[in-house]
Amino acid sequence: MVDTIYIAFAVASAVIFIPGVVLNFLICLVFYKNEQFRTPPNVFIASVAASDLLYSATTLPLLIATNAYGRWIYGEKGCKAAAFITAFSGLVSMMHLAAASYERYTVLAFPLTSRTTITFQKAVRISVALWLYSLFWSVMPLCGWSGYAQEGVGTSCALRWRSSQKIDLTFNICLIFASYLLPVCVMGFSYFKCCKEIVAGTRRAKIIWGKSSNFTKKATEVKHKMLILFGIMTVAFIMAWTPYAIVSLISMIGGPYVISDVTASIPAYLAKSSYCINPIIYVFRNKRLRRQIKCIIRSAR
């Protein structure tokens, strides 16, 4: 009989799978069909949706099945393939979220400077570079620098975080700096600077147009909306990935048995929730996007 923990992980995978596939697919479809959405920030959002869709459609069904059986049933090659897609999709999403935050900072801080403005073409080039950057780090374990193996309770696969071998430790340390600390620092810096620019802009609006002016009210409204959006994105990112990063770091330092299999698996599934959290944030914080999704659904009936 399958233990309760496997049933819980199977249900969690199914819950992530449904919005992860449906919402990310609709977001990608909207960006593909509507030229008005082909803007620099939406290039990064579309890439996040595409990578989240890749993971949700290919790997989550495997996790549902393996947890239903209570063990990994797809062999060593299937394990490596699933772990590769997991790592690749996660890296793409994190790098593009960081790029989107920096793009917003450049728009607010340097609105009239062409040299720092990220155009649509430049955003596409940055996105391609980030996909290749993510591909490099996710391919390395397949080429011998560390490797992929079953993790936690044995129903999912990931990097060999618990290994004490030097080749695994060096890769894991480099990956934590390159794929976690780097995007977190970029997002933190960008959002902090954005908040400062919004506050300064609101203060200037009050001086120029007065506190009761419609221009001032609009500036204040934009300030609050952007602060809320930035706060949600940052908190969602940190809440999803920080526990997994901490558990991985503890396993690297303390050895393979310092954390139990179940304890190691819970943060992994929490991190996987980001694949459905991202589209939920975009859909419910973007009226134009919701409107276009409704039009697509109506036309499909």
C-alpha positions in Angstrom: 0.0 0.0 0.0 1.3 3.5 -0.9 2.2 5.5 2.2 0.4 8.7 3.0 3.4 10.8 2.2 3.4 9.5 -1.4 -0.3 10.2 -1.8 0.3 13.8 -0.5 3.1 14.3 -3.0 1.0 12.9 -5.8 -1.9 15.3 -4.9 0.6 18.2 -4.7 2.0 17.3 -8.1 -1.6 17.2 -9.6 -2.5 20.5 -8.0 0.6 22.1 -9.5 0.1 20.4 -12.9 -3.4 21.7 -13.7 -2.8 25.5 -13.4 0.9 25.0 -14.5 -0.2 23.6 -17.9 -3.5 25.5 -18.5 -2.4 29.0 -17.4 1.1 28.9 -18.9 -0.3 27.6 -22.2 -2.9 30.4 -22.3 -0.2 33.0 -21.5 2.1 31.7 -24.3 -0.9 31.6 -26.7 -1.8 35.2 -25.9 1.7 36.4 -26.5 1.9 34.4 -29.8 -1.4 35.7 -31.2 -1.3 39.4 -30.1 1.4 41.7 -31.3 0.4 44.3 -28.7 1.9 42.0 -26.1 5.3 41.8 -27.8 7.0 44.3 -25.6 10.4 44.0 -23.8 9.0 42.9 -20.4 6.6 40.5 -22.0 9.5 38.8 -23.7 10.8 37.7 -20.3 7.3 36.8 -19.1 6.7 34.7 -22.1 10.0 32.9 -21.6 9.1 32.2 -18.0 5.7 30.9 -19.1 7.3 28.7 -21.8 9.8 27.2 -19.4 7.1 26.6 -16.7 4.9 25.0 -19.4 7.8 22.7 -20.4 8.2 21.4 -16.9 4.5 21.2 -16.1 3.6 19.3 -19.2 6.6 16.8 -19.2 7.8 16.2 -15.7 4.8 16.7 -13.4 2.8 13.8 -14.9 5.8 11.6 -14.2 5.8 12.7 -10.5 2.1 12.0 -10.2 2.7 8.4 -11.5 5.8 7.7 -9.4 4.2 8.9 -6.2 1.1 6.8 -7.0 3.4 3.8 -7.2 5.6 4.9 -4.3 8.9 4.6 -6.2 10.6 5.8 -9.4 9.4 3.7 -12.3 11.1 5.3 -15.3 14.7 4.0 -14.9 18.0 5.8 -14.8 17.6 7.5 -18.2 14.1 8.7 -17.3 15.5 10.0 -14.0 18.3 12.0 -15.8 15.8 13.4 -18.3 13.3 14.5 -15.7 16.1 16.0 -13.5 17.5 17.8 -16.6 14.1 19.3 -17.5 13.6 20.3 -13.9 16.9 22.1 -13.6 16.7 23.7 -17.0 13.1 25.0 -16.5 13.9 26.3 -13.1 17.0 28.1 -14.2 15.2 29.7 -17.2 12.4 30.9 -15.0 14.7 32.4 -12.3 17.0 34.1 -14.8 14.1 35.7 -16.7 12.4 36.9 -13.5 15.6 38.6 -12.6 15.9 40.1 -16.2 12.3 41.3 -16.0 13.0 43.1 -12.7 16.1 44.8 -14.1 14.2 45.8 -17.3 11.6 47.5 -15.1 14.4 49.3 -13.2 15.9 50.7 -16.4 12.5 51.9 -17.6 11.8 53.8 -14.3 15.4 55.0 -13.7 16.5 55.9 -17.2 13.3 56.6 -19.2 14.9 59.0 -21.7 18.3 57.3 -22.1 18.5 55.3 -25.3 21.7 53.5 -24.3 20.2 51.8 -21.3 16.7 51.2 -22.8 15.9 47.6 -23.4 14.2 47.4 -26.8 12.2 44.4 -28.0 15.1 43.2 -30.1 17.5 43.6 -27.2 15.1 41.8 -24.9 15.0 38.9 -27.4 18.8 38.7 -27.5 19.0 38.8 -23.7 16.3 36.0 -23.5 18.3 33.8 -25.9 21.4 34.4 -23.9 19.6 33.4 -20.7 18.2 30.2 -22.3 21.8 29.3 -23.3 23.1 30.2 -19.9 20.5 27.9 -18.3 21.2 25.2 -20.8 24.9 25.3 -19.9 24.3 24.7 -16.1 21.7 22.0 -16.7 23.8 20.1 -19.2 27.0 20.0 -17.1 25.7 17.2 -14.9 25.0 15.1 -18.0 28.6 15.8 -19.1 30.3 14.6 -15.9 30.4 17.7 -13.7 28.3 16.3 -10.9 25.2 14.3 -11.9 21.5 13.7 -11.5 20.0 11.1 -9.2 16.8 10.3 -7.2 16.2 12.6 -4.3 14.2 12.6 -1.1 11.7 9.7 -0.9 12.8 8.4 -4.3 9.9 9.5 -6.5 11.7 12.5 -8.1 15.1 13.2 -9.5 17.5 16.2 -9.1 21.1 17.1 -8.6 23.3 15.0 -6.3 22.9 17.6 -3.4 23.8 15.0 -0.7 27.0 13.8 -2.3 30.3 14.6 -0.5 32.5 14.1 -3.6 34.5 17.1 -4.6 33.2 17.1 -8.2 29.6 17.4 -6.9 30.4 19.9 -4.2 32.2 22.3 -6.6 29.3 22.2 -9.1 26.6 22.6 -6.4 28.4 25.6 -4.9 28.8 27.2 -8.3 25.2 26.6 -9.1 23.9 28.1 -5.9 25.9 31.3 -6.6 25.0 31.4 -10.3 21.3 30.4 -10.2 20.1 31.5 -6.8 22.2 34.2 -5.2 22.7 36.0 -8.5 19.0 36.4 -9.5 18.0 37.2 -5.9 20.6 40.0 -5.7 19.5 41.3 -9.1 15.8 41.2 -8.1 16.5 42.8 -4.7 18.6 45.6 -6.2 16.1 46.3 -9.0 13.0 46.3 -6.9 14.7 48.5 -4.3 15.7 51.0 -6.9 12.3 50.8 -8.5 10.6 51.7 -5.2 13.0 54.6 -4.7 12.2 55.9 -8.2 8.5 55.6 -7.7 8.6 57.4 -4.4 10.7 60.2 -5.9 8.4 60.5 -8.9 5.4 60.7 -6.6 7.1 63.4 -4.5 7.9 65.4 -7.7 4.3 65.1 -8.8 3.0 66.5 -5.5 5.4 69.5 -5.8 4.5 70.2 -9.5 0.8 69.5 -9.5 -0.3 69.5 -5.8 -1.5 66.7 -3.6 -5.1 66.8 -4.8 -4.2 66.8 -8.5 -5.4 63.9 -10.7 -1.8 63.6 -12.0 -0.6 63.1 -8.4 -3.3 60.6 -7.6 -2.4 58.6 -10.7 1.3 58.7 -9.8 0.5 57.5 -6.3 -1.8 54.7 -7.7 0.9 53.5 -10.0 3.3 53.5 -7.0 1.1 51.3 -4.9 0.3 48.9 -7.8 3.9 48.4 -8.7 5.0 48.1 -5.1 2.4 45.3 -4.6 3.4 43.6 -7.8 7.1 43.7 -7.0 6.4 42.5 -3.4 4.3 39.5 -4.6 6.9 38.5 -7.2 9.8 38.8 -4.8 8.1 37.1 -1.9 6.8 34.3 -4.1 10.3 33.6 -5.5 11.9 33.6 -2.1 9.3 31.5 -0.5 9.4 28.9 -3.2 13.1 28.5 -3.6 14.8 29.5 -0.4 13.8 26.4 1.7 15.1 24.1 -1.1 18.3 26.1 -1.3 18.8 25.9 2.5 18.1 22.2 2.7 20.5 21.6 -0.2 23.2 23.7 1.4 22.7 21.8 4.8 23.0 18.5 3.0 26.2 19.6 1.3 27.8 20.8 4.6 26.4 18.2 7.0 26.4 15.1 4.9 23.7 12.9 3.3 22.0 11.7 6.5 21.7 15.0 8.4 18.2 15.6 6.8 15.6 12.8 6.4 14.2 11.8 3.0 10.8 13.3 3.7 12.3 16.5 5.1 14.4 16.8 1.9 11.4 16.2 -0.4 9.0 18.8 1.1 11.1 21.9 0.1 11.6 20.3 -3.4 7.8 20.2 -3.9 7.5 23.7 -2.5 10.0 24.9 -5.1 8.0 23.1 -7.9 5.0 25.2 -6.9 6.6 28.2 -8.5 5.7 26.7 -11.9 2.1 27.4 -11.2 2.5 30.5 -8.9 4.2 32.5 -11.7 1.3 32.3 -14.1 -1.2 32.9 -11.3 0.5 36.2 -10.4 0.7 37.3 -14.1 -2.9 36.5 -14.9 -4.5 38.0 -11.8 -2.3 41.1 -11.8 -2.7 41.9 -15.5 -6.2 43.0 -16.7 -5.3 43.1 -20.4 -3.9 39.5 -20.2 -7.1 38.3 -18.5 -9.2 40.0 -21.1 -7.3 38.3 -23.9 -7.5 34.9 -22.2 -11.2 35.2 -21.9 -11.5 36.0 -25.6 -9.5 32.9 -26.4 -11.7 30.7 -24.2 -14.9 32.2 -25.7 -13.6 31.6 -29.3 -12.7 28.0 -28.5 -16.3 27.2 -27.4 
